Amino acid sequence: MSDLDFKTTEELSFLEGTIGHKRAVDALEFGLDIEITGFNIYAFGLPDTGEN
């Protein structure tokens, strides 16, 4: 742990954007651009992977 430049994770800043989810973001943006009523967006992921 001495190789890290922080003592606790409270010192770290939050990440902006996404990492490695370009396809999912593209699909979400596509779905949000649909202006016709009656469409929904469903998202899922593997359980216990930390994705909320």
NORFENLIN-V548458 format. One record per backbone hydrogen bond with DSSP energy under -0.5 kcal/mol. CO is the residue of the C=O (numbers start at 1). NH is the residue of the N-H. E is the energy in kcal/mol with one decimal. If there is no record, write none. Layout:
CO;NH;E + CO;NH;E
This chain:
1;4;-1.7 + 8;11;-1.6 + 9;12;-1.5 + 21;25;-2.7 + 22;26;-2.8 + 23;27;-2.2 + 24;28;-2.4 + 25;29;-2.7 + 26;30;-2.2 + 27;31;-2.5 + 28;32;-2.4 + 29;33;-1.3 + 31;34;-1.0 + 36;39;-0.6 + 46;49;-0.9
